[in-house]
Amino acid sequence: MEKVKLPLANFEVSQIALGCMSLSGDKRSDLNIIDAAIAGGITMLDTADLYQNGLNEESVGFAIQSRRKDLILATKVGNQIREDGSGWDWNPSKKYILEAVEKSLKRLQTDYIDLYQLHGGTLDDPWEETLEAFELLKTQGKIRAFGISSIRPNVIRKVMEMNPPVTFMMQYNPLDRRPEETVFPVLEQSKTRVLVRGALAKGMLINKPERPYLNYNAEKVVSFRKEIQSHGYSPEAVLIRFGLDQKAVASLVIGASSVQQIEQIFIAWEEGFSISPEFISQLRRKLPANNYHEHR
């Protein structure tokens, strides 16, 4: 698995990262999946304190104990779970971040997090104190770098002007090309890199039943799928190459709920090398793009 250097960090990430949200919460089963991912060359694991109310971080922490220093561990903060368990509230305050990181460190059984990400963000957030919290955690050695998980172009511009993060995480695939409008061009000219989530479009461009997706109806989703599958490549390989072809993208965060899915990801990644940039450019010209409306 090839690795990509993050210009604003002193570490590399594998081109495919394991999105741990799909793990079951059964530590032994999750360990098998993580073992398979690492054996194939994946070095970055992405989780969040919100996933399974913290159990996801516990599973990841259990699985990586003997090889912590060989891995890039990413988690997220900002969604504060209510004490009564009825849901969660958005809380990007400095106070909360400094409290939440201690709990994540404990669940992950580690004394540092490689990439600590804000799990969202709006223009109304207290950005000065949020970014101050991340910088404080860096000086304390509790995190190595910080990132932002956001799809909002205006939020991305604001944070880039204040304190550019190492990464932005955002959704990107042939059904969601919104980052192409302004975000990718801006970040290509910077040292901040993109972590892509949703690269496989929930499987609907592979073999999952079609349904409406963003501004596309189910019929349009089928037309996208037919185009992607009409050229002799596996759809997984096309989707992986589609995401990695963007200059601003460092890694695709892809979830898996079985060892078999991990194996298929590696097969598709390898096959993707046979897909030319010209083919991806032609595919973009054939498939219509979309823009941000509600989340600008």
C-alpha positions in Angstrom: 0.0 0.0 0.0 1.5 3.4 -1.0 1.8 6.1 1.5 1.3 9.9 1.2 3.2 12.5 3.2 1.0 15.1 4.8 2.8 18.4 4.2 1.7 19.9 7.6 2.5 16.8 9.6 5.6 14.7 10.2 3.9 11.5 9.2 2.5 9.6 6.2 -0.9 8.0 5.7 -1.8 5.0 3.6 -3.7 5.8 0.4 -6.6 3.7 1.9 -7.4 4.2 5.6 -9.8 1.9 7.5 -13.0 3.7 8.5 -13.8 2.0 11.8 -17.4 3.1 12.0 -18.5 -0.1 10.3 -17.0 -2.3 12.9 -19.4 -4.4 15.0 -18.2 -3.6 18.5 -17.3 -7.2 19.1 -13.7 -6.9 19.9 -12.6 -10.3 18.6 -14.4 -9.8 15.3 -13.2 -6.3 14.9 -9.6 -7.5 15.7 -9.8 -9.9 12.7 -10.8 -7.0 10.4 -8.1 -4.7 11.7 -5.5 -7.5 11.4 -6.5 -8.0 7.8 -6.3 -4.3 7.0 -2.9 -3.9 8.6 -1.5 -7.0 7.0 -2.5 -5.6 3.6 -0.6 -2.4 4.2 -3.2 0.0 5.7 -1.5 2.1 8.3 -4.3 4.6 9.2 -7.4 3.8 11.3 -10.1 6.4 11.6 -12.7 6.3 14.4 -14.7 8.8 16.6 -15.8 9.1 20.1 -19.4 9.2 18.9 -19.3 5.8 17.2 -21.2 3.3 19.3 -21.0 5.8 22.2 -17.3 5.2 22.6 -17.2 1.4 22.1 -15.7 1.8 18.7 -12.7 3.5 20.1 -12.4 0.7 22.7 -12.4 -1.9 19.9 -9.7 0.0 18.0 -7.6 0.5 21.2 -7.9 -3.2 22.0 -6.7 -4.2 18.5 -3.7 -2.0 18.2 -1.9 -2.4 21.5 1.1 -4.3 20.3 1.7 -2.1 17.2 0.5 1.3 18.2 3.7 3.1 17.0 3.4 1.6 13.6 0.0 3.1 13.0 -1.6 6.4 12.4 -4.6 6.7 14.7 -7.3 9.3 13.9 -10.4 10.0 16.0 -12.9 12.8 16.3 -14.5 15.1 18.8 -17.4 17.6 19.0 -20.5 15.6 19.4 -21.2 15.4 23.1 -23.4 12.5 24.1 -26.2 13.4 26.5 -26.0 11.8 29.9 -29.5 10.3 29.5 -28.4 8.6 26.3 -31.1 10.3 24.2 -28.7 11.6 21.6 -25.9 14.1 21.3 -25.3 17.9 21.0 -22.8 19.8 19.0 -20.1 21.2 21.4 -16.9 22.5 19.8 -15.9 24.5 22.9 -12.3 24.4 24.2 -13.5 23.1 27.6 -15.3 20.2 26.1 -12.5 19.3 23.7 -9.9 19.2 26.5 -12.2 16.9 28.5 -13.2 14.7 25.7 -9.6 14.0 24.6 -8.8 12.4 28.0 -11.7 10.0 27.6 -10.7 9.1 24.0 -7.1 8.5 25.1 -8.3 6.1 27.8 -10.6 4.2 25.5 -7.9 3.9 22.8 -5.4 2.8 25.4 -2.8 5.3 24.2 -1.1 8.4 25.4 -1.3 10.3 22.1 -3.6 10.6 19.1 -1.9 11.2 15.7 -4.8 13.1 14.1 -7.6 14.6 16.2 -10.4 15.9 14.1 -13.3 18.2 14.8 -16.4 16.2 13.9 -18.2 18.9 12.0 -18.3 22.7 12.1 -20.3 25.8 11.2 -19.6 29.4 10.7 -21.2 30.2 14.1 -18.7 28.0 16.0 -16.2 29.6 18.4 -13.3 28.9 16.1 -10.7 30.8 18.1 -11.1 28.7 21.2 -11.6 25.5 19.2 -8.3 25.9 17.4 -6.7 27.1 20.6 -7.7 23.8 22.2 -6.1 21.8 19.4 -2.9 23.8 19.6 -2.7 23.3 23.4 -3.1 19.6 23.0 -0.3 19.6 20.5 2.0 21.3 22.9 1.0 18.8 25.6 1.9 15.9 23.3 -1.6 14.5 23.5 -2.1 14.9 19.8 0.3 15.2 16.9 -1.9 17.1 14.5 -5.5 18.3 14.1 -8.0 18.1 11.3 -11.5 19.1 10.5 -14.3 16.9 9.2 -16.5 19.4 7.2 -18.1 19.6 3.8 -18.9 23.4 4.1 -16.8 25.6 1.7 -17.3 28.7 3.8 -16.2 26.9 6.9 -13.2 25.5 5.1 -12.2 29.0 3.9 -12.5 30.5 7.3 -10.4 27.8 9.0 -7.8 28.0 6.3 -7.4 31.7 7.0 -7.1 31.2 10.7 -5.0 28.1 11.2 -4.8 25.6 8.3 -5.4 22.0 9.6 -3.4 19.1 8.4 -6.5 17.5 6.8 -10.1 18.2 6.0 -12.4 15.1 5.7 -15.3 15.3 3.3 -17.5 13.1 1.2 -16.5 12.6 -2.5 -17.6 10.1 -5.2 -19.2 10.3 -8.7 -22.6 11.0 -7.1 -21.2 13.7 -4.9 -18.7 15.9 -6.7 -19.4 19.0 -4.7 -15.8 19.5 -3.5 -14.7 19.9 -7.1 -16.5 23.3 -7.3 -14.3 25.3 -4.9 -12.8 23.2 -2.1 -10.4 21.0 -4.1 -9.0 24.0 -6.2 -8.4 25.9 -2.9 -6.7 23.0 -1.1 -4.6 22.0 -4.1 -2.8 25.3 -3.7 -2.2 24.7 0.0 -0.4 22.2 2.2 -3.7 20.9 3.7 -4.8 17.6 2.3 -8.2 15.8 2.0 -9.4 12.6 3.6 -12.3 11.3 1.5 -15.2 9.5 3.1 -18.0 7.9 1.2 -15.8 7.0 -1.8 -17.9 3.9 -2.5 -21.2 5.9 -2.4 -22.8 3.5 0.0 -22.3 0.7 -2.5 -25.0 1.9 -4.8 -22.5 2.2 -7.7 -21.4 -1.4 -7.0 -24.2 -3.7 -6.1 -26.4 -2.2 -3.4 -30.1 -1.4 -4.3 -30.4 2.1 -5.8 -32.2 4.9 -4.0 -32.2 8.7 -4.2 -28.8 10.2 -3.4 -28.4 14.0 -2.9 -30.1 15.6 -6.0 -30.2 12.4 -8.0 -33.2 10.1 -8.2 -32.9 6.3 -8.1 -33.1 6.2 -11.9 -30.2 8.6 -12.3 -28.2 6.5 -9.8 -28.7 3.5 -12.0 -27.4 5.4 -15.0 -24.3 6.4 -13.2 -23.7 2.7 -12.1 -24.2 1.4 -15.7 -21.6 3.9 -17.0 -19.1 3.1 -14.4 -19.5 -0.7 -14.9 -19.5 -0.6 -18.7 -15.7 -0.3 -19.3 -14.4 -3.7 -18.0 -13.0 -2.5 -14.7 -14.5 -3.5 -11.3 -16.7 -0.6 -10.0 -14.7 -0.6 -6.7 -11.4 0.0 -8.6 -13.0 2.8 -10.6 -14.4 4.5 -7.5 -11.1 4.2 -5.6 -9.1 5.6 -8.6 -11.8 8.3 -9.0 -11.1 9.6 -5.5 -7.3 9.2 -5.4 -7.0 11.0 -8.8 -7.7 14.4 -7.1 -4.4 16.2 -6.3 -5.7 17.5 -2.9 -6.7 14.0 -1.8 -4.2 12.0 0.4 -6.3 9.0 1.5 -9.7 7.4 1.1 -11.3 6.4 4.4 -13.2 3.2 3.5 -15.2 1.1 6.0 -15.4 -2.6 6.2 -17.5 -5.0 8.3 -15.8 -8.2 7.3 -12.4 -9.6 6.3 -13.8 -10.4 2.9 -14.6 -6.7 2.3 -11.0 -5.8 3.3 -9.7 -8.3 0.8 -11.9 -6.8 -1.9 -10.6 -3.3 -1.1 -7.0 -4.4 -1.7 -7.9 -6.1 -4.9 -9.7 -3.0 -6.2 -6.8 -0.7 -5.1 -4.3 -2.8 -7.0 -6.6 -2.9 -10.1 -6.9 0.8 -9.9 -3.3 1.2 -11.1 -4.4 0.0 -14.5 -6.9 2.8 -14.8 -5.4 5.8 -16.5 -6.0 9.5 -15.5 -7.4 10.0 -19.0 -10.1 7.4 -18.3 -11.1 9.2 -15.0 -11.2 12.6 -16.9 -13.4 11.1 -19.5 -15.7 9.7 -16.9 -16.0 13.1 -15.2 -17.0 14.6 -18.5 -19.7 12.0 -19.1 -21.2 12.2 -15.6 -22.9 15.5 -14.4 -21.4 17.3 -11.5 -23.3 18.9 -8.6 -22.7 21.9 -6.3 -23.2 22.8 -2.7 -26.6 24.5 -1.9 -27.6 23.8 1.7 -24.1 23.5 3.2 -22.2 26.4 1.7 
